[in-house]
Amino acid sequence: MHPTVRILSIGDELVLGRVTDTNASFLCRLATDHGFRVLGAQQVGDGEAGITAALLAAAQDAELVLISGGLGPTDDDRTRHALAAALGVPLAEHAPSWTAIEARYRRLAPTRVIPPNNRRQALLPRGARPLANDRGTAPGMVATLRPQNTPRKRTLVAVFPGVPHEMKAMAERFSATLPRRFPGLTVPHISEVWFAGIGESAAQERLGDLLSESAPQVGITVSELGHLTLRVVGEPREVAARTRALRACLKGLLLPAAGLAPSLVAALSKRRATITAAESCTGGHVAALLTAVPGASTVLRESLVAYHPSVKHARLDVPLRVMSKDGIVSEACARAMAVGAQARSGATFAIATTGVAGPTGGSVENPVGTVWLAVATAAGSATRKVFIQGIRERIQARAATSALQLAWDALHGLVTLD
């Protein structure tokens, strides 16, 4: 049996939908990777009573509760107060924590007077222990809670700052102590298989009963970055055997890394090939995906956002007659953009995007979401038309990953270059 954990994310901005809760997904993965079974993740507003109630409820059935947020210096940061209320103890200033806050201010802002409100960040519930913060002023804290009506049960509670980069560093250090705190903790064996080129339904048809709920557990996840992930969890031998079977069913679709961009960078680097991008509707998304990958400088030659027709003509040699006859959003324009980008840059591959990202600008011939893609090499070019549903941001993002897919296919001889 794996010990259980619940995740609480604190903040009105989360409950109101103004900020995406990335902390919960990080903490869920951290917990499962260390052998815990996640019972649930919950967002809670800034009110002290609500945080206290959520904490007490979580502790009823979880052996570990991980909390992020509400440790700032302002009046609406009430997590430390809620933890004290749940424990039934007062808050008191922790002198070493205040000393650490003062030292951080002297190091990073030596001429600045420390705001008085920062002193509240040194408050700890009596009996709680601080967790050092090497990236911010707010220390975390860890305490043991004995829930009501369960006299022999104890729940470990760890509280981290809400700022993601502070939370991640603190949580990872804390996770190193979990084997000591939970003797017998068993880390699950996990394997992942990444692939692209087909949708989730087609993958289900191909994989059949290889997707399973147990022995081992195999689930499929679709990423907005254009790939799918199969996650296999179970005993080592079961995981190894199932992973081999999954990979055998997905020959020709497998990716070497988690995503099209890192996979493409790795494959191009291995072949000492280069790539360039000519973007219109994607507005730099293709370049952003590639440059987010360490080592992209070895393969990405250049990128041009050729948004206006005059730039397409002047910088990519797209003939004016093509744009006037076939239109900007057309197969001919996309092909000419890629061919021009490849010829001018000298890159092994060039990819181009042109389409209607919306929310306006669509027509009967080219409704919003219509995107033409092209790839070109010195030997020829190929095009692909995709239709993407959603808001402007999604259309741009998915068009960029679709362009990377076309480049991947061209690199592996899966498209015909004319």
C-alpha positions in Angstrom: 0.0 0.0 0.0 1.3 3.4 -0.9 0.9 6.2 1.6 -1.6 8.9 0.7 -1.3 12.6 0.0 -3.5 15.6 -0.7 -2.5 18.8 -2.3 -3.8 22.3 -1.4 -3.1 25.3 -3.5 -3.9 28.6 -1.8 -4.9 31.9 -3.4 -8.0 33.9 -4.5 -6.3 34.3 -7.9 -6.5 30.5 -8.4 -10.1 30.2 -7.3 -11.1 33.1 -9.6 -9.3 31.6 -12.5 -6.9 34.5 -13.0 -3.7 32.3 -12.6 -3.1 28.8 -13.7 -2.3 26.4 -10.9 0.9 24.8 -12.0 2.1 24.1 -8.5 -0.5 21.4 -8.0 0.6 19.4 -11.0 4.2 19.7 -9.9 3.5 18.5 -6.4 1.3 15.7 -7.7 4.1 14.4 -9.9 6.7 14.8 -7.1 4.5 12.8 -4.7 3.7 10.0 -7.1 7.4 9.8 -8.2 8.2 9.2 -4.6 5.7 6.4 -4.1 2.6 8.3 -2.7 -1.0 7.8 -3.9 -2.6 11.2 -4.6 -6.1 11.4 -3.3 -6.8 14.8 -4.8 -5.7 18.4 -5.4 -7.8 21.4 -4.3 -7.7 25.1 -4.8 -8.6 27.2 -1.7 -9.1 31.0 -1.4 -7.2 33.3 0.9 -9.6 33.2 3.8 -8.1 31.8 7.0 -11.3 29.8 7.9 -11.5 28.2 4.5 -7.8 27.2 4.5 -8.2 25.7 8.0 -11.3 23.7 7.1 -9.6 22.4 3.9 -6.5 21.4 5.8 -8.4 19.6 8.5 -10.6 17.8 5.9 -7.5 16.8 3.9 -5.8 15.4 7.0 -8.8 13.0 7.7 -7.7 10.5 5.1 -4.2 11.6 3.9 -0.9 10.8 5.6 0.7 13.8 4.0 -0.7 17.2 3.0 1.3 19.5 0.7 0.3 23.1 0.6 1.6 25.9 -1.6 0.8 29.6 -1.3 -0.3 32.1 1.4 3.1 32.7 2.9 3.7 36.3 1.6 4.0 39.4 3.7 0.6 40.9 3.2 -2.6 40.6 5.3 -4.2 38.2 2.8 -1.4 35.7 3.3 -3.1 33.5 6.0 -1.7 30.0 5.5 0.6 30.1 8.5 -2.4 31.4 10.6 -4.6 28.6 9.3 -2.0 26.0 10.1 -1.7 27.4 13.6 -5.5 27.2 14.0 -5.6 23.6 12.8 -2.8 22.7 15.2 -4.5 24.6 18.0 -1.3 26.5 18.9 -0.2 30.2 18.7 2.1 31.8 16.2 5.5 33.1 17.4 8.4 34.8 15.6 11.2 32.4 14.7 14.4 34.3 15.2 16.6 32.4 12.8 14.0 32.9 10.0 13.9 36.6 10.6 17.7 36.7 10.5 17.7 34.9 7.2 15.1 37.4 5.8 17.3 40.3 6.9 20.4 38.7 5.4 18.6 38.3 2.0 17.6 41.9 2.0 21.2 43.1 2.8 22.5 40.9 0.0 20.0 41.8 -2.8 18.9 45.3 -1.8 21.5 46.7 0.6 20.1 50.3 0.5 16.4 49.3 0.9 14.7 49.4 4.3 13.0 46.1 5.0 9.2 46.7 5.0 7.7 46.0 8.4 5.2 43.5 6.9 8.0 41.1 6.0 8.4 40.3 9.7 5.2 38.3 9.6 7.0 35.9 7.3 9.1 34.8 10.2 6.1 33.7 12.2 5.8 29.9 12.8 3.1 27.9 14.6 4.5 26.6 17.9 6.1 23.2 17.3 6.4 23.7 13.5 9.8 23.5 11.9 11.0 26.0 9.2 11.9 25.0 5.7 14.7 27.1 4.3 14.0 29.3 1.2 17.1 30.0 -0.9 15.1 31.8 -3.6 12.9 34.2 -1.6 12.1 35.7 1.7 9.3 33.3 2.9 10.4 30.2 4.7 8.2 27.2 4.5 7.2 25.0 7.4 6.5 21.5 8.3 4.3 20.2 11.2 2.6 17.1 12.4 -1.2 17.3 12.8 -3.4 14.9 14.7 -6.9 15.0 13.1 -10.0 14.9 15.2 -11.7 11.5 15.8 -8.5 9.7 14.7 -6.5 9.6 18.0 -3.8 7.2 16.7 -3.4 8.9 13.3 -1.0 11.7 12.5 -0.7 13.7 9.3 2.5 15.4 8.1 1.8 18.9 6.7 4.4 20.7 4.6 3.8 24.3 3.5 5.7 25.9 0.6 5.6 29.4 -0.9 3.3 29.9 -3.9 5.9 31.4 -6.2 6.6 28.4 -8.5 10.4 28.6 -8.6 10.6 29.0 -4.8 8.1 26.2 -4.3 9.9 23.8 -6.6 13.3 24.2 -5.0 11.9 23.9 -1.5 9.6 20.9 -2.3 12.4 19.0 -4.0 14.7 19.4 -0.9 11.8 18.4 1.3 11.1 15.3 -0.8 14.6 14.0 0.0 13.4 13.5 3.6 10.4 11.5 2.7 12.0 8.0 2.9 13.1 8.8 6.4 9.7 10.2 7.4 7.8 7.3 5.8 9.7 4.1 6.3 9.1 1.4 3.7 8.2 4.0 1.0 8.4 2.3 -2.3 9.2 4.3 -5.4 7.1 3.1 -8.4 8.7 2.0 -11.6 7.6 4.4 -14.3 8.3 4.3 -18.1 7.1 6.8 -20.7 6.7 6.4 -24.4 6.3 9.5 -26.6 4.8 9.5 -30.1 3.2 11.9 -32.6 1.5 11.8 -36.0 -1.9 10.2 -35.0 -4.6 11.3 -32.6 -5.8 9.8 -29.4 -8.6 7.8 -31.0 -6.4 6.3 -33.6 -3.9 5.4 -30.9 -6.6 3.6 -28.9 -7.4 1.6 -32.0 -3.8 0.6 -32.6 -3.0 -0.2 -28.9 -6.1 -2.0 -27.9 -5.9 -3.8 -24.6 -2.3 -2.7 -24.0 -3.9 0.3 -22.3 -4.8 -1.0 -18.8 -5.8 0.1 -15.4 -3.4 -2.2 -13.5 -0.6 -4.7 -13.7 0.8 -2.5 -15.1 -1.2 0.7 -15.3 -1.0 2.3 -18.7 -2.6 5.7 -19.5 -2.4 8.0 -22.4 -2.1 11.8 -22.3 -2.5 14.3 -25.1 -0.2 17.3 -25.0 -0.9 20.7 -26.5 2.7 20.6 -27.7 1.7 18.2 -30.4 2.6 14.8 -29.0 1.1 12.0 -27.0 2.5 10.2 -23.9 2.0 6.7 -22.7 2.8 6.3 -19.0 3.4 2.8 -17.7 3.4 2.3 -13.9 4.0 -1.0 -12.1 6.5 -3.7 -11.2 9.8 -3.4 -13.1 9.3 -6.6 -15.2 5.7 -5.7 -16.1 6.7 -2.2 -17.1 9.6 -3.3 -19.2 7.5 -5.9 -21.1 4.5 -3.6 -21.7 6.8 -0.8 -22.8 8.3 -3.0 -25.4 4.9 -4.0 -26.7 3.7 -0.4 -26.9 6.8 0.6 -28.8 6.3 -2.2 -31.2 2.8 -1.0 -32.0 4.0 2.5 -32.6 6.8 2.0 -35.0 7.3 5.0 -37.3 5.5 7.3 -34.8 7.9 7.2 -31.8 9.7 10.2 -30.5 13.1 10.1 -28.7 12.1 12.9 -26.3 9.0 14.3 -24.6 7.8 16.6 -27.4 8.3 17.4 -31.1 10.7 20.3 -30.5 13.3 18.4 -28.4 12.9 15.4 -30.6 13.5 17.4 -33.7 16.5 19.3 -32.3 18.0 16.0 -31.2 17.4 14.3 -34.6 18.7 17.3 -36.6 21.8 17.6 -34.3 22.5 13.9 -34.8 22.5 14.3 -38.5 24.3 17.6 -38.4 21.4 19.2 -40.2 20.0 22.7 -39.7 16.6 24.3 -39.9 15.1 27.7 -40.4 11.5 29.0 -40.0 9.4 31.5 -42.0 6.4 32.3 -39.9 3.3 34.3 -40.6 0.2 33.3 -38.5 2.3 31.7 -35.8 4.1 34.9 -35.1 7.3 33.3 -33.7 5.8 30.3 -31.9 7.9 27.9 -34.0 11.1 29.6 -33.1 10.1 29.8 -29.4 9.4 26.1 -29.3 12.8 25.3 -30.8 14.9 27.8 -28.8 13.3 26.5 -25.6 15.3 23.3 -26.1 18.9 23.3 -24.8 21.2 22.8 -27.7 18.9 24.5 -30.3 21.8 26.8 -31.3 23.4 23.9 -33.1 20.5 23.4 -35.5 18.4 26.6 -35.7 19.9 28.8 -38.4 17.4 31.7 -38.2 13.8 32.6 -38.0 11.7 35.3 -39.7 8.3 36.5 -38.8 7.1 37.6 -42.3 3.7 38.9 -41.3 3.1 41.5 -44.0 2.9 40.6 -47.7 5.6 43.1 -48.6 8.0 41.3 -46.2 7.1 37.9 -47.6 8.0 39.3 -51.1 11.1 41.3 -50.0 12.7 38.8 -47.6 11.4 35.4 -48.8 11.1 36.1 -52.5 7.4 35.1 -52.5 6.1 36.2 -56.0 3.6 39.0 -55.9 1.5 37.1 -58.4 1.2 34.2 -56.0 -0.2 36.3 -53.2 -2.5 38.2 -55.5 -3.8 35.1 -57.3 -3.8 32.4 -54.7 -3.9 34.6 -51.6 -1.7 34.8 -48.5 -3.4 31.8 -46.9 -2.7 29.3 -49.6 -0.7 26.3 -50.5 1.3 28.3 -53.1 2.2 31.0 -50.6 3.3 28.6 -47.9 5.4 26.6 -50.4 7.0 29.8 -51.7 7.8 31.0 -48.2 9.6 27.7 -47.3 11.5 27.6 -50.6 12.6 31.2 -50.2 13.6 30.7 -46.6 15.6 27.6 -47.4 17.4 29.2 -50.4 18.3 32.4 -48.5 19.4 30.7 -45.2 21.1 27.7 -46.6 19.5 25.6 -43.9 18.9 21.9 -44.6 15.2 22.3 -43.8 12.9 25.3 -43.9 9.4 25.3 -42.5 6.7 27.9 -43.2 3.3 28.8 -41.7 0.5 30.9 -43.1 -3.1 30.9 -41.9 -6.1 32.6 -40.2 -5.5 32.7 -36.4 -8.7 34.7 -35.7 -10.9 35.6 -34.1 -11.7 37.6 -37.3 -10.4 37.5 -40.8 -11.9 34.2 -41.9 -13.8 33.5 -45.1 -15.9 30.8 -46.6 -12.7 29.5 -48.4 -10.5 29.9 -45.4 -12.4 29.9 -42.1 -10.7 30.8 -38.9 -8.3 28.0 -38.0 -7.2 27.3 -41.5 -3.4 26.9 -41.7 -1.1 26.0 -44.6 2.3 24.6 -43.7 5.3 23.9 -45.9 8.7 22.3 -45.6 11.5 22.8 -48.1 15.0 21.3 -48.7 17.4 21.8 -51.6 15.8 18.7 -53.2 12.2 19.9 -53.1 9.2 20.9 -50.9 6.0 19.6 -49.5 2.8 21.2 -48.1 0.1 20.3 -45.6 -3.2 21.9 -44.7 -4.5 21.7 -41.2 -7.7 23.0 -39.5 -7.4 23.9 -35.9 -10.3 24.8 -33.6 -10.1 27.1 -30.7 -9.1 30.6 -29.7 -6.3 32.5 -31.4 -3.6 31.4 -28.9 -4.4 27.7 -29.4 -4.5 28.0 -33.2 -1.1 29.7 -33.2 0.4 27.1 -30.8 -1.0 24.1 -32.5 0.0 25.4 -35.9 3.5 25.7 -34.7 3.6 22.1 -33.4 2.0 21.0 -36.7 4.9 22.7 -38.6 7.4 20.8 -36.4 5.5 17.6 -37.2 5.9 18.3 -40.9 9.6 18.9 -40.5 9.9 15.7 -38.5 8.1 13.8 -41.2 10.3 15.3 -43.9 13.5 14.5 -41.9 12.4 10.8 -41.7 11.2 10.5 -45.3 7.5 10.3 -44.4 6.5 13.0 -46.9 7.2 13.3 -50.6 9.2 16.3 -51.6 8.3 17.7 -55.1 
